[in-house]
């Protein structure tokens, strides 16, 4: 049984579905990636799963933690889950941290809330956490305000706060976006080491294919609010099946070979209100058939061994009345 299961999750803002029938699962100790462009719904999926969206947002579907449905659970129940069972770190630590409080106090607040620690014990544990995430001179850094630390150090503080509750799952939402390349590599290495040492599961939300390939064993590719492909990282990168996934990989610059013009995916991502009944990628797809404009493709298995599935009519045999479209 998966540790976290999201089933048929749909999230609607003012009548516009930002996430549509998303299904994904996270196993114990597993590292999965959620890949997609800005606005594809990858962050909204997890904010909805954790009950962090405003009350006026319509949410439908199921979210199970260790088999128990937590979507729509009372606030007190969710308060015990968020930070304790599932923790989340965000891409901009400067806005996530409270600028008026010293970072040590912010970490000890988490320790008090989720582990009942206080006083010297909480301070000592906060110091240990700072040391664990690689913050130099942790005793002094605990006394600093966020503006007195670098972006990389603030992100390490956020990771320490997430670890303070000893979560089963850590959701990292673009954790390296605002950091330079050297610090990015350090943060990714840190996440890998922490996962190895603690046994927690990791969900890495990113638009960076290289980051996901380095950290995760399995990934979901999202486009316009839906999952269009999922599989092991090895199978997705070596044999991408959905035209969108192939387009993303083809757009990556090559470090070797002759200089050539970078490839791009024509068109633009549709607004949620513009997604019709067909495949959301159909208007930009150079492999589509007329039926793609009318039918929304289900996510279907291509390989059980590699848990590889794709939502593309061209990859499956689809019956259309008396006619059969054979997968290309």
Buried (B, 14 or more C-beta within 10 A) or exposed (E): EBBBBBBEBBBBBEEEBBBBBBBBBBBBBBBBBBBBBEBBBBBBBBBBBBBEBEEEBBBBBBBBBEEEEBBEBEEEEBBBBBBBBBBBBBBBBBEBBEEEEBBBBBBBBBBBBBBEBEEEEBBBBBBEBBBBBBBEEBEEBBEBBBEEBEBBBBBBBBBBBBBBBBBBBBBBBBBBBBBEEEBBBBBBEBBBEBBEEBEBBBBBBBBBBEBBBBBBEBBBBBBBBBBBBBBBBEBBBEBBBBBBBBBBBEEEEEEEEEEEEEEEBEEEBBEBEEBEEBBBBBBBBEBBBEBBBBBBBEBEEBBEEBBBBBBBBBBBEBEEEEEEBEEE
